[in-house]
Amino acid sequence: MPKVNPTHAADSSVYHNNSSCTERNNIETRNKRDGTGGKTLCSHCARLNREGK
Ligand SMILES: [Zn+2]
């Protein structure tokens, strides 16, 4: 399933690890950073992961 390496936006308090997450896909390239950034997992990603999407 599309679980991917963690990504976060520099100006956000959450990180994303599911490629189906629309918030993840909306991160502007200039704000995109690798890793969790020590942030909490996005609730949308958490739900997608839990549903196996
Ligand atoms: Zn997300």
mmCIF file of the protein (N, C-alpha, C, O) and its ligand, coordinates in Angstrom:
data_MODEL
# 
_entry.id   MODEL 
# 
loop_
_entity.id 
_entity.type 
_entity.pdbx_number_of_molecules 
1 polymer     1 
2 non-polymer 1 
# 
_entity_poly.entity_id                      1 
_entity_poly.type                           'polypeptide(L)' 
_entity_poly.nstd_linkage                   no 
_entity_poly.nstd_monomer                   no 
_entity_poly.pdbx_seq_one_letter_code       MPKVNPTHAADSSVYHNNSSCTERNNIETRNKRDGTGGKTLCSHCARLNREGK 
_entity_poly.pdbx_seq_one_letter_code_can   MPKVNPTHAADSSVYHNNSSCTERNNIETRNKRDGTGGKTLCSHCARLNREGK 
_entity_poly.pdbx_strand_id                 A 
# 
loop_
_entity_poly_seq.entity_id 
_entity_poly_seq.num 
_entity_poly_seq.mon_id 
_entity_poly_seq.hetero 
1 1  MET n 
1 2  PRO n 
1 3  LYS n 
1 4  VAL n 
1 5  ASN n 
1 6  PRO n 
1 7  THR n 
1 8  HIS n 
1 9  ALA n 
1 10 ALA n 
1 11 ASP n 
1 12 SER n 
1 13 SER n 
1 14 VAL n 
1 15 TYR n 
1 16 HIS n 
1 17 ASN n 
1 18 ASN n 
1 19 SER n 
1 20 SER n 
1 21 CYS n 
1 22 THR n 
1 23 GLU n 
1 24 ARG n 
1 25 ASN n 
1 26 ASN n 
1 27 ILE n 
1 28 GLU n 
1 29 THR n 
1 30 ARG n 
1 31 ASN n 
1 32 LYS n 
1 33 ARG n 
1 34 ASP n 
1 35 GLY n 
1 36 THR n 
1 37 GLY n 
1 38 GLY n 
1 39 LYS n 
1 40 THR n 
1 41 LEU n 
1 42 CYS n 
1 43 SER n 
1 44 HIS n 
1 45 CYS n 
1 46 ALA n 
1 47 ARG n 
1 48 LEU n 
1 49 ASN n 
1 50 ARG n 
1 51 GLU n 
1 52 GLY n 
1 53 LYS n 
# 
loop_
_struct_asym.id 
_struct_asym.entity_id 
A 1 
B 2 
# 
loop_
_chem_comp.id 
_chem_comp.type 
_chem_comp.mon_nstd_flag 
ALA 'L-peptide linking' y 
ARG 'L-peptide linking' y 
ASN 'L-peptide linking' y 
ASP 'L-peptide linking' y 
CYS 'L-peptide linking' y 
GLU 'L-peptide linking' y 
GLY 'peptide linking'   y 
HIS 'L-peptide linking' y 
ILE 'L-peptide linking' y 
LEU 'L-peptide linking' y 
LYS 'L-peptide linking' y 
MET 'L-peptide linking' y 
PRO 'L-peptide linking' y 
SER 'L-peptide linking' y 
THR 'L-peptide linking' y 
TYR 'L-peptide linking' y 
VAL 'L-peptide linking' y 
ZN  non-polymer         . 
# 
_pdbx_entity_nonpoly.entity_id   2 
_pdbx_entity_nonpoly.name        ? 
_pdbx_entity_nonpoly.comp_id     ZN 
# 
_pdbx_nonpoly_scheme.asym_id         B 
_pdbx_nonpoly_scheme.entity_id       2 
_pdbx_nonpoly_scheme.mon_id          ZN 
_pdbx_nonpoly_scheme.ndb_seq_num     1 
_pdbx_nonpoly_scheme.pdb_seq_num     101 
_pdbx_nonpoly_scheme.auth_seq_num    101 
_pdbx_nonpoly_scheme.pdb_mon_id      ZN 
_pdbx_nonpoly_scheme.auth_mon_id     ZN 
_pdbx_nonpoly_scheme.pdb_strand_id   A 
_pdbx_nonpoly_scheme.pdb_ins_code    . 
# 
loop_
_atom_site.group_PDB 
_atom_site.id 
_atom_site.type_symbol 
_atom_site.label_atom_id 
_atom_site.label_alt_id 
_atom_site.label_comp_id 
_atom_site.label_asym_id 
_atom_site.label_entity_id 
_atom_site.label_seq_id 
_atom_site.pdbx_PDB_ins_code 
_atom_site.Cartn_x 
_atom_site.Cartn_y 
_atom_site.Cartn_z 
_atom_site.occupancy 
_atom_site.B_iso_or_equiv 
_atom_site.pdbx_formal_charge 
_atom_site.auth_seq_id 
_atom_site.auth_comp_id 
_atom_site.auth_asym_id 
_atom_site.auth_atom_id 
_atom_site.pdbx_PDB_model_num 
ATOM   1   N  N  . MET A 1 1  ? 0.855  -1.195 0.000  1.00 0.00 ? 1   MET A N  1 
ATOM   2   C  CA . MET A 1 1  ? 0.000  0.000  0.000  1.00 0.00 ? 1   MET A CA 1 
ATOM   3   C  C  . MET A 1 1  ? 0.890  1.243  0.000  1.00 0.00 ? 1   MET A C  1 
ATOM   4   O  O  . MET A 1 1  ? 2.075  1.160  0.320  1.00 0.00 ? 1   MET A O  1 
ATOM   5   N  N  . PRO A 1 2  ? 0.321  2.388  -0.356 1.00 0.00 ? 2   PRO A N  1 
ATOM   6   C  CA . PRO A 1 2  ? 1.162  3.571  -0.587 1.00 0.00 ? 2   PRO A CA 1 
ATOM   7   C  C  . PRO A 1 2  ? 1.644  4.250  0.686  1.00 0.00 ? 2   PRO A C  1 
ATOM   8   O  O  . PRO A 1 2  ? 1.511  5.462  0.854  1.00 0.00 ? 2   PRO A O  1 
ATOM   9   N  N  . LYS A 1 3  ? 2.204  3.445  1.573  1.00 0.00 ? 3   LYS A N  1 
ATOM   10  C  CA . LYS A 1 3  ? 2.854  4.059  2.720  1.00 0.00 ? 3   LYS A CA 1 
ATOM   11  C  C  . LYS A 1 3  ? 4.263  4.425  2.272  1.00 0.00 ? 3   LYS A C  1 
ATOM   12  O  O  . LYS A 1 3  ? 4.981  3.588  1.723  1.00 0.00 ? 3   LYS A O  1 
ATOM   13  N  N  . VAL A 1 4  ? 4.650  5.647  2.501  1.00 0.00 ? 4   VAL A N  1 
ATOM   14  C  CA . VAL A 1 4  ? 5.903  6.157  1.944  1.00 0.00 ? 4   VAL A CA 1 
ATOM   15  C  C  . VAL A 1 4  ? 6.780  6.749  3.044  1.00 0.00 ? 4   VAL A C  1 
ATOM   16  O  O  . VAL A 1 4  ? 6.358  6.870  4.194  1.00 0.00 ? 4   VAL A O  1 
ATOM   17  N  N  . ASN A 1 5  ? 7.989  7.108  2.679  1.00 0.00 ? 5   ASN A N  1 
ATOM   18  C  CA . ASN A 1 5  ? 8.889  7.746  3.633  1.00 0.00 ? 5   ASN A CA 1 
ATOM   19  C  C  . ASN A 1 5  ? 8.260  9.023  4.151  1.00 0.00 ? 5   ASN A C  1 
ATOM   20  O  O  . ASN A 1 5  ? 7.598  9.737  3.398  1.00 0.00 ? 5   ASN A O  1 
ATOM   21  N  N  . PRO A 1 6  ? 8.456  9.320  5.432  1.00 0.00 ? 6   PRO A N  1 
ATOM   22  C  CA . PRO A 1 6  ? 7.845  10.519 6.005  1.00 0.00 ? 6   PRO A CA 1 
ATOM   23  C  C  . PRO A 1 6  ? 8.277  11.807 5.312  1.00 0.00 ? 6   PRO A C  1 
ATOM   24  O  O  . PRO A 1 6  ? 9.436  11.986 4.938  1.00 0.00 ? 6   PRO A O  1 
ATOM   25  N  N  . THR A 1 7  ? 7.314  12.680 5.159  1.00 0.00 ? 7   THR A N  1 
ATOM   26  C  CA . THR A 1 7  ? 7.532  14.000 4.572  1.00 0.00 ? 7   THR A CA 1 
ATOM   27  C  C  . THR A 1 7  ? 6.769  15.002 5.421  1.00 0.00 ? 7   THR A C  1 
ATOM   28  O  O  . THR A 1 7  ? 5.721  14.681 5.980  1.00 0.00 ? 7   THR A O  1 
ATOM   29  N  N  . HIS A 1 8  ? 7.286  16.194 5.514  1.00 0.00 ? 8   HIS A N  1 
ATOM   30  C  CA . HIS A 1 8  ? 6.508  17.223 6.200  1.00 0.00 ? 8   HIS A CA 1 
ATOM   31  C  C  . HIS A 1 8  ? 6.729  18.571 5.532  1.00 0.00 ? 8   HIS A C  1 
ATOM   32  O  O  . HIS A 1 8  ? 7.686  18.777 4.785  1.00 0.00 ? 8   HIS A O  1 
ATOM   33  N  N  . ALA A 1 9  ? 5.818  19.469 5.827  1.00 0.00 ? 9   ALA A N  1 
ATOM   34  C  CA . ALA A 1 9  ? 5.963  20.833 5.342  1.00 0.00 ? 9   ALA A CA 1 
ATOM   35  C  C  . ALA A 1 9  ? 6.613  21.658 6.440  1.00 0.00 ? 9   ALA A C  1 
ATOM   36  O  O  . ALA A 1 9  ? 6.291  21.511 7.619  1.00 0.00 ? 9   ALA A O  1 
ATOM   37  N  N  . ALA A 1 10 ? 7.522  22.518 6.044  1.00 0.00 ? 10  ALA A N  1 
ATOM   38  C  CA . ALA A 1 10 ? 8.263  23.326 7.019  1.00 0.00 ? 10  ALA A CA 1 
ATOM   39  C  C  . ALA A 1 10 ? 7.324  24.167 7.884  1.00 0.00 ? 10  ALA A C  1 
ATOM   40  O  O  . ALA A 1 10 ? 7.642  24.470 9.034  1.00 0.00 ? 10  ALA A O  1 
ATOM   41  N  N  . ASP A 1 11 ? 6.183  24.540 7.339  1.00 0.00 ? 11  ASP A N  1 
ATOM   42  C  CA . ASP A 1 11 ? 5.273  25.425 8.064  1.00 0.00 ? 11  ASP A CA 1 
ATOM   43  C  C  . ASP A 1 11 ? 4.093  24.684 8.687  1.00 0.00 ? 11  ASP A C  1 
ATOM   44  O  O  . ASP A 1 11 ? 3.089  25.299 9.047  1.00 0.00 ? 11  ASP A O  1 
ATOM   45  N  N  . SER A 1 12 ? 4.217  23.331 8.816  1.00 0.00 ? 12  SER A N  1 
ATOM   46  C  CA . SER A 1 12 ? 3.125  22.545 9.362  1.00 0.00 ? 12  SER A CA 1 
ATOM   47  C  C  . SER A 1 12 ? 3.546  21.866 10.652 1.00 0.00 ? 12  SER A C  1 
ATOM   48  O  O  . SER A 1 12 ? 4.740  21.703 10.902 1.00 0.00 ? 12  SER A O  1 
ATOM   49  N  N  . SER A 1 13 ? 2.585  21.467 11.476 1.00 0.00 ? 13  SER A N  1 
ATOM   50  C  CA . SER A 1 13 ? 2.913  20.809 12.740 1.00 0.00 ? 13  SER A CA 1 
ATOM   51  C  C  . SER A 1 13 ? 2.770  19.298 12.640 1.00 0.00 ? 13  SER A C  1 
ATOM   52  O  O  . SER A 1 13 ? 2.903  18.596 13.643 1.00 0.00 ? 13  SER A O  1 
ATOM   53  N  N  . VAL A 1 14 ? 2.500  18.787 11.436 1.00 0.00 ? 14  VAL A N  1 
ATOM   54  C  CA . VAL A 1 14 ? 2.326  17.338 11.271 1.00 0.00 ? 14  VAL A CA 1 
ATOM   55  C  C  . VAL A 1 14 ? 3.221  16.821 10.144 1.00 0.00 ? 14  VAL A C  1 
ATOM   56  O  O  . VAL A 1 14 ? 3.692  17.586 9.302  1.00 0.00 ? 14  VAL A O  1 
ATOM   57  N  N  . TYR A 1 15 ? 3.442  15.509 10.148 1.00 0.00 ? 15  TYR A N  1 
ATOM   58  C  CA . TYR A 1 15 ? 4.134  14.886 9.021  1.00 0.00 ? 15  TYR A CA 1 
ATOM   59  C  C  . TYR A 1 15 ? 3.195  13.888 8.360  1.00 0.00 ? 15  TYR A C  1 
ATOM   60  O  O  . TYR A 1 15 ? 2.181  13.487 8.932  1.00 0.00 ? 15  TYR A O  1 
ATOM   61  N  N  . HIS A 1 16 ? 3.554  13.498 7.144  1.00 0.00 ? 16  HIS A N  1 
ATOM   62  C  CA . HIS A 1 16 ? 2.715  12.607 6.343  1.00 0.00 ? 16  HIS A CA 1 
ATOM   63  C  C  . HIS A 1 16 ? 3.527  11.391 5.922  1.00 0.00 ? 16  HIS A C  1 
ATOM   64  O  O  . HIS A 1 16 ? 4.726  11.496 5.663  1.00 0.00 ? 16  HIS A O  1 
ATOM   65  N  N  . ASN A 1 17 ? 2.867  10.228 5.854  1.00 0.00 ? 17  ASN A N  1 
ATOM   66  C  CA . ASN A 1 17 ? 3.576  9.044  5.375  1.00 0.00 ? 17  ASN A CA 1 
ATOM   67  C  C  . ASN A 1 17 ? 2.686  8.173  4.499  1.00 0.00 ? 17  ASN A C  1 
ATOM   68  O  O  . ASN A 1 17 ? 2.940  6.979  4.345  1.00 0.00 ? 17  ASN A O  1 
ATOM   69  N  N  . ASN A 1 18 ? 1.644  8.766  3.924  1.00 0.00 ? 18  ASN A N  1 
ATOM   70  C  CA . ASN A 1 18 ? 0.776  8.009  3.021  1.00 0.00 ? 18  ASN A CA 1 
ATOM   71  C  C  . ASN A 1 18 ? 0.599  8.814  1.736  1.00 0.00 ? 18  ASN A C  1 
ATOM   72  O  O  . ASN A 1 18 ? 0.183  9.973  1.764  1.00 0.00 ? 18  ASN A O  1 
ATOM   73  N  N  . SER A 1 19 ? 0.921  8.178  0.609  1.00 0.00 ? 19  SER A N  1 
ATOM   74  C  CA . SER A 1 19 ? 0.923  8.905  -0.660 1.00 0.00 ? 19  SER A CA 1 
ATOM   75  C  C  . SER A 1 19 ? -0.483 9.269  -1.131 1.00 0.00 ? 19  SER A C  1 
ATOM   76  O  O  . SER A 1 19 ? -0.631 10.051 -2.070 1.00 0.00 ? 19  SER A O  1 
ATOM   77  N  N  . SER A 1 20 ? -1.528 8.709  -0.490 1.00 0.00 ? 20  SER A N  1 
ATOM   78  C  CA . SER A 1 20 ? -2.896 9.074  -0.856 1.00 0.00 ? 20  SER A CA 1 
ATOM   79  C  C  . SER A 1 20 ? -3.384 10.317 -0.124 1.00 0.00 ? 20  SER A C  1 
ATOM   80  O  O  . SER A 1 20 ? -4.464 10.826 -0.421 1.00 0.00 ? 20  SER A O  1 
ATOM   81  N  N  . CYS A 1 21 ? -2.612 10.800 0.810  1.00 0.00 ? 21  CYS A N  1 
ATOM   82  C  CA . CYS A 1 21 ? -3.040 11.951 1.609  1.00 0.00 ? 21  CYS A CA 1 
ATOM   83  C  C  . CYS A 1 21 ? -3.042 13.217 0.753  1.00 0.00 ? 21  CYS A C  1 
ATOM   84  O  O  . CYS A 1 21 ? -2.021 13.592 0.175  1.00 0.00 ? 21  CYS A O  1 
ATOM   85  N  N  . THR A 1 22 ? -4.198 13.865 0.682  1.00 0.00 ? 22  THR A N  1 
ATOM   86  C  CA . THR A 1 22 ? -4.291 15.067 -0.147 1.00 0.00 ? 22  THR A CA 1 
ATOM   87  C  C  . THR A 1 22 ? -3.475 16.212 0.445  1.00 0.00 ? 22  THR A C  1 
ATOM   88  O  O  . THR A 1 22 ? -2.910 17.028 -0.283 1.00 0.00 ? 22  THR A O  1 
ATOM   89  N  N  . GLU A 1 23 ? -3.421 16.261 1.778  1.00 0.00 ? 23  GLU A N  1 
ATOM   90  C  CA . GLU A 1 23 ? -2.624 17.320 2.406  1.00 0.00 ? 23  GLU A CA 1 
ATOM   91  C  C  . GLU A 1 23 ? -1.156 17.167 2.036  1.00 0.00 ? 23  GLU A C  1 
ATOM   92  O  O  . GLU A 1 23 ? -0.466 18.149 1.763  1.00 0.00 ? 23  GLU A O  1 
ATOM   93  N  N  . ARG A 1 24 ? -0.692 15.936 2.031  1.00 0.00 ? 24  ARG A N  1 
ATOM   94  C  CA . ARG A 1 24 ? 0.702  15.674 1.654  1.00 0.00 ? 24  ARG A CA 1 
ATOM   95  C  C  . ARG A 1 24 ? 0.941  16.128 0.223  1.00 0.00 ? 24  ARG A C  1 
ATOM   96  O  O  . ARG A 1 24 ? 1.953  16.755 -0.088 1.00 0.00 ? 24  ARG A O  1 
ATOM   97  N  N  . ASN A 1 25 ? -0.017 15.796 -0.643 1.00 0.00 ? 25  ASN A N  1 
ATOM   98  C  CA . ASN A 1 25 ? 0.160  16.137 -2.052 1.00 0.00 ? 25  ASN A CA 1 
ATOM   99  C  C  . ASN A 1 25 ? 0.045  17.636 -2.304 1.00 0.00 ? 25  ASN A C  1 
ATOM   100 O  O  . ASN A 1 25 ? 0.448  18.130 -3.357 1.00 0.00 ? 25  ASN A O  1 
ATOM   101 N  N  . ASN A 1 26 ? -0.509 18.353 -1.329 1.00 0.00 ? 26  ASN A N  1 
ATOM   102 C  CA . ASN A 1 26 ? -0.659 19.802 -1.485 1.00 0.00 ? 26  ASN A CA 1 
ATOM   103 C  C  . ASN A 1 26 ? 0.519  20.592 -0.927 1.00 0.00 ? 26  ASN A C  1 
ATOM   104 O  O  . ASN A 1 26 ? 0.546  21.818 -1.032 1.00 0.00 ? 26  ASN A O  1 
ATOM   105 N  N  . ILE A 1 27 ? 1.489  19.905 -0.338 1.00 0.00 ? 27  ILE A N  1 
ATOM   106 C  CA . ILE A 1 27 ? 2.654  20.621 0.191  1.00 0.00 ? 27  ILE A CA 1 
ATOM   107 C  C  . ILE A 1 27 ? 3.400  21.265 -0.974 1.00 0.00 ? 27  ILE A C  1 
ATOM   108 O  O  . ILE A 1 27 ? 3.718  20.612 -1.968 1.00 0.00 ? 27  ILE A O  1 
ATOM   109 N  N  . GLU A 1 28 ? 3.663  22.529 -0.831 1.00 0.00 ? 28  GLU A N  1 
ATOM   110 C  CA . GLU A 1 28 ? 4.426  23.211 -1.878 1.00 0.00 ? 28  GLU A CA 1 
ATOM   111 C  C  . GLU A 1 28 ? 5.867  22.716 -1.864 1.00 0.00 ? 28  GLU A C  1 
ATOM   112 O  O  . GLU A 1 28 ? 6.442  22.469 -0.804 1.00 0.00 ? 28  GLU A O  1 
ATOM   113 N  N  . THR A 1 29 ? 6.436  22.576 -3.047 1.00 0.00 ? 29  THR A N  1 
ATOM   114 C  CA . THR A 1 29 ? 7.788  22.027 -3.175 1.00 0.00 ? 29  THR A CA 1 
ATOM   115 C  C  . THR A 1 29 ? 8.787  22.776 -2.306 1.00 0.00 ? 29  THR A C  1 
ATOM   116 O  O  . THR A 1 29 ? 9.681  22.175 -1.709 1.00 0.00 ? 29  THR A O  1 
ATOM   117 N  N  . ARG A 1 30 ? 8.627  24.091 -2.242 1.00 0.00 ? 30  ARG A N  1 
ATOM   118 C  CA . ARG A 1 30 ? 9.603  24.865 -1.472 1.00 0.00 ? 30  ARG A CA 1 
ATOM   119 C  C  . ARG A 1 30 ? 9.479  24.641 0.025  1.00 0.00 ? 30  ARG A C  1 
ATOM   120 O  O  . ARG A 1 30 ? 10.404 24.950 0.776  1.00 0.00 ? 30  ARG A O  1 
ATOM   121 N  N  . ASN A 1 31 ? 8.337  24.101 0.470  1.00 0.00 ? 31  ASN A N  1 
ATOM   122 C  CA . ASN A 1 31 ? 8.146  23.826 1.897  1.00 0.00 ? 31  ASN A CA 1 
ATOM   123 C  C  . ASN A 1 31 ? 8.379  22.359 2.251  1.00 0.00 ? 31  ASN A C  1 
ATOM   124 O  O  . ASN A 1 31 ? 8.388  21.997 3.427  1.00 0.00 ? 31  ASN A O  1 
ATOM   125 N  N  . LYS A 1 32 ? 8.568  21.512 1.232  1.00 0.00 ? 32  LYS A N  1 
ATOM   126 C  CA . LYS A 1 32 ? 8.653  20.074 1.469  1.00 0.00 ? 32  LYS A CA 1 
ATOM   127 C  C  . LYS A 1 32 ? 9.997  19.696 2.084  1.00 0.00 ? 32  LYS A C  1 
ATOM   128 O  O  . LYS A 1 32 ? 11.054 20.119 1.615  1.00 0.00 ? 32  LYS A O  1 
ATOM   129 N  N  . ARG A 1 33 ? 9.935  18.886 3.150  1.00 0.00 ? 33  ARG A N  1 
ATOM   130 C  CA . ARG A 1 33 ? 11.147 18.422 3.835  1.00 0.00 ? 33  ARG A CA 1 
ATOM   131 C  C  . ARG A 1 33 ? 11.033 16.918 4.049  1.00 0.00 ? 33  ARG A C  1 
ATOM   132 O  O  . ARG A 1 33 ? 9.933  16.392 4.217  1.00 0.00 ? 33  ARG A O  1 
ATOM   133 N  N  . ASP A 1 34 ? 12.176 16.225 4.042  1.00 0.00 ? 34  ASP A N  1 
ATOM   134 C  CA . ASP A 1 34 ? 12.186 14.794 4.327  1.00 0.00 ? 34  ASP A CA 1 
ATOM   135 C  C  . ASP A 1 34 ? 12.117 14.551 5.828  1.00 0.00 ? 34  ASP A C  1 
ATOM   136 O  O  . ASP A 1 34 ? 12.556 15.377 6.628  1.00 0.00 ? 34  ASP A O  1 
ATOM   137 N  N  . GLY A 1 35 ? 11.565 13.413 6.190  1.00 0.00 ? 35  GLY A N  1 
ATOM   138 C  CA . GLY A 1 35 ? 11.549 12.996 7.588  1.00 0.00 ? 35  GLY A CA 1 
ATOM   139 C  C  . GLY A 1 35 ? 10.328 13.493 8.339  1.00 0.00 ? 35  GLY A C  1 
ATOM   140 O  O  . GLY A 1 35 ? 9.477  14.189 7.786  1.00 0.00 ? 35  GLY A O  1 
ATOM   141 N  N  . THR A 1 36 ? 10.259 13.123 9.604  1.00 0.00 ? 36  THR A N  1 
ATOM   142 C  CA . THR A 1 36 ? 9.096  13.491 10.410 1.00 0.00 ? 36  THR A CA 1 
ATOM   143 C  C  . THR A 1 36 ? 9.229  14.896 10.975 1.00 0.00 ? 36  THR A C  1 
ATOM   144 O  O  . THR A 1 36 ? 8.229  15.510 11.347 1.00 0.00 ? 36  THR A O  1 
ATOM   145 N  N  . GLY A 1 37 ? 10.436 15.405 11.041 1.00 0.00 ? 37  GLY A N  1 
ATOM   146 C  CA . GLY A 1 37 ? 10.645 16.728 11.611 1.00 0.00 ? 37  GLY A CA 1 
ATOM   147 C  C  . GLY A 1 37 ? 10.299 16.789 13.092 1.00 0.00 ? 37  GLY A C  1 
ATOM   148 O  O  . GLY A 1 37 ? 10.146 17.872 13.657 1.00 0.00 ? 37  GLY A O  1 
ATOM   149 N  N  . GLY A 1 38 ? 10.176 15.611 13.724 1.00 0.00 ? 38  GLY A N  1 
ATOM   150 C  CA . GLY A 1 38 ? 9.796  15.569 15.135 1.00 0.00 ? 38  GLY A CA 1 
ATOM   151 C  C  . GLY A 1 38 ? 8.348  15.959 15.362 1.00 0.00 ? 38  GLY A C  1 
ATOM   152 O  O  . GLY A 1 38 ? 7.947  16.269 16.484 1.00 0.00 ? 38  GLY A O  1 
ATOM   153 N  N  . LYS A 1 39 ? 7.545  15.943 14.264 1.00 0.00 ? 39  LYS A N  1 
ATOM   154 C  CA . LYS A 1 39 ? 6.147  16.352 14.336 1.00 0.00 ? 39  LYS A CA 1 
ATOM   155 C  C  . LYS A 1 39 ? 5.269  15.129 14.555 1.00 0.00 ? 39  LYS A C  1 
ATOM   156 O  O  . LYS A 1 39 ? 5.760  14.001 14.553 1.00 0.00 ? 39  LYS A O  1 
ATOM   157 N  N  . THR A 1 40 ? 3.975  15.349 14.744 1.00 0.00 ? 40  THR A N  1 
ATOM   158 C  CA . THR A 1 40 ? 3.050  14.233 14.933 1.00 0.00 ? 40  THR A CA 1 
ATOM   159 C  C  . THR A 1 40 ? 2.463  13.820 13.590 1.00 0.00 ? 40  THR A C  1 
ATOM   160 O  O  . THR A 1 40 ? 2.403  14.612 12.649 1.00 0.00 ? 40  THR A O  1 
ATOM   161 N  N  . LEU A 1 41 ? 2.031  12.564 13.521 1.00 0.00 ? 41  LEU A N  1 
ATOM   162 C  CA . LEU A 1 41 ? 1.480  12.052 12.263 1.00 0.00 ? 41  LEU A CA 1 
ATOM   163 C  C  . LEU A 1 41 ? 0.150  12.730 11.946 1.00 0.00 ? 41  LEU A C  1 
ATOM   164 O  O  . LEU A 1 41 ? -0.703 12.899 12.817 1.00 0.00 ? 41  LEU A O  1 
ATOM   165 N  N  . CYS A 1 42 ? -0.004 13.111 10.690 1.00 0.00 ? 42  CYS A N  1 
ATOM   166 C  CA . CYS A 1 42 ? -1.241 13.700 10.184 1.00 0.00 ? 42  CYS A CA 1 
ATOM   167 C  C  . CYS A 1 42 ? -2.420 12.745 10.421 1.00 0.00 ? 42  CYS A C  1 
ATOM   168 O  O  . CYS A 1 42 ? -2.298 11.543 10.185 1.00 0.00 ? 42  CYS A O  1 
ATOM   169 N  N  . SER A 1 43 ? -3.547 13.271 10.880 1.00 0.00 ? 43  SER A N  1 
ATOM   170 C  CA . SER A 1 43 ? -4.692 12.407 11.201 1.00 0.00 ? 43  SER A CA 1 
ATOM   171 C  C  . SER A 1 43 ? -5.259 11.750 9.947  1.00 0.00 ? 43  SER A C  1 
ATOM   172 O  O  . SER A 1 43 ? -5.778 10.636 10.011 1.00 0.00 ? 43  SER A O  1 
ATOM   173 N  N  . HIS A 1 44 ? -5.164 12.428 8.818  1.00 0.00 ? 44  HIS A N  1 
ATOM   174 C  CA . HIS A 1 44 ? -5.641 11.853 7.564  1.00 0.00 ? 44  HIS A CA 1 
ATOM   175 C  C  . HIS A 1 44 ? -4.777 10.658 7.168  1.00 0.00 ? 44  HIS A C  1 
ATOM   176 O  O  . HIS A 1 44 ? -5.294 9.608  6.785  1.00 0.00 ? 44  HIS A O  1 
ATOM   177 N  N  . CYS A 1 45 ? -3.456 10.825 7.263  1.00 0.00 ? 45  CYS A N  1 
ATOM   178 C  CA . CYS A 1 45 ? -2.542 9.716  6.986  1.00 0.00 ? 45  CYS A CA 1 
ATOM   179 C  C  . CYS A 1 45 ? -2.819 8.553  7.932  1.00 0.00 ? 45  CYS A C  1 
ATOM   180 O  O  . CYS A 1 45 ? -2.856 7.397  7.510  1.00 0.00 ? 45  CYS A O  1 
ATOM   181 N  N  . ALA A 1 46 ? -3.014 8.862  9.210  1.00 0.00 ? 46  ALA A N  1 
ATOM   182 C  CA . ALA A 1 46 ? -3.256 7.813  10.202 1.00 0.00 ? 46  ALA A CA 1 
ATOM   183 C  C  . ALA A 1 46 ? -4.488 7.002  9.810  1.00 0.00 ? 46  ALA A C  1 
ATOM   184 O  O  . ALA A 1 46 ? -4.492 5.776  9.926  1.00 0.00 ? 46  ALA A O  1 
ATOM   185 N  N  . ARG A 1 47 ? -5.525 7.685  9.350  1.00 0.00 ? 47  ARG A N  1 
ATOM   186 C  CA . ARG A 1 47 ? -6.746 6.980  8.965  1.00 0.00 ? 47  ARG A CA 1 
ATOM   187 C  C  . ARG A 1 47 ? -6.513 6.138  7.727  1.00 0.00 ? 47  ARG A C  1 
ATOM   188 O  O  . ARG A 1 47 ? -6.960 4.993  7.667  1.00 0.00 ? 47  ARG A O  1 
ATOM   189 N  N  . LEU A 1 48 ? -5.815 6.689  6.729  1.00 0.00 ? 48  LEU A N  1 
ATOM   190 C  CA . LEU A 1 48 ? -5.517 5.941  5.512  1.00 0.00 ? 48  LEU A CA 1 
ATOM   191 C  C  . LEU A 1 48 ? -4.688 4.698  5.834  1.00 0.00 ? 48  LEU A C  1 
ATOM   192 O  O  . LEU A 1 48 ? -4.936 3.620  5.292  1.00 0.00 ? 48  LEU A O  1 
ATOM   193 N  N  . ASN A 1 49 ? -3.702 4.856  6.718  1.00 0.00 ? 49  ASN A N  1 
ATOM   194 C  CA . ASN A 1 49 ? -2.857 3.722  7.093  1.00 0.00 ? 49  ASN A CA 1 
ATOM   195 C  C  . ASN A 1 49 ? -3.698 2.652  7.791  1.00 0.00 ? 49  ASN A C  1 
ATOM   196 O  O  . ASN A 1 49 ? -3.540 1.457  7.540  1.00 0.00 ? 49  ASN A O  1 
ATOM   197 N  N  . ARG A 1 50 ? -4.591 3.101  8.670  1.00 0.00 ? 50  ARG A N  1 
ATOM   198 C  CA . ARG A 1 50 ? -5.427 2.175  9.421  1.00 0.00 ? 50  ARG A CA 1 
ATOM   199 C  C  . ARG A 1 50 ? -6.371 1.431  8.495  1.00 0.00 ? 50  ARG A C  1 
ATOM   200 O  O  . ARG A 1 50 ? -6.685 0.263  8.728  1.00 0.00 ? 50  ARG A O  1 
ATOM   201 N  N  . GLU A 1 51 ? -6.826 2.103  7.443  1.00 0.00 ? 51  GLU A N  1 
ATOM   202 C  CA . GLU A 1 51 ? -7.748 1.480  6.489  1.00 0.00 ? 51  GLU A CA 1 
ATOM   203 C  C  . GLU A 1 51 ? -7.005 0.717  5.403  1.00 0.00 ? 51  GLU A C  1 
ATOM   204 O  O  . GLU A 1 51 ? -7.626 0.125  4.520  1.00 0.00 ? 51  GLU A O  1 
ATOM   205 N  N  . GLY A 1 52 ? -5.676 0.729  5.464  1.00 0.00 ? 52  GLY A N  1 
ATOM   206 C  CA . GLY A 1 52 ? -4.882 -0.008 4.489  1.00 0.00 ? 52  GLY A CA 1 
ATOM   207 C  C  . GLY A 1 52 ? -4.883 0.614  3.102  1.00 0.00 ? 52  GLY A C  1 
ATOM   208 O  O  . GLY A 1 52 ? -4.719 -0.078 2.097  1.00 0.00 ? 52  GLY A O  1 
ATOM   209 N  N  . LYS A 1 53 ? -5.071 1.938  3.060  1.00 0.00 ? 53  LYS A N  1 
ATOM   210 C  CA . LYS A 1 53 ? -5.084 2.628  1.768  1.00 0.00 ? 53  LYS A CA 1 
ATOM   211 C  C  . LYS A 1 53 ? -3.768 3.325  1.518  1.00 0.00 ? 53  LYS A C  1 
ATOM   212 O  O  . LYS A 1 53 ? -3.593 3.959  0.478  1.00 0.00 ? 53  LYS A O  1 
HETATM 213 ZN ZN . ZN  B 2 .  ? -1.231 13.298 5.738  1.00 0.00 2 101 ZN  A ZN 1 
# 
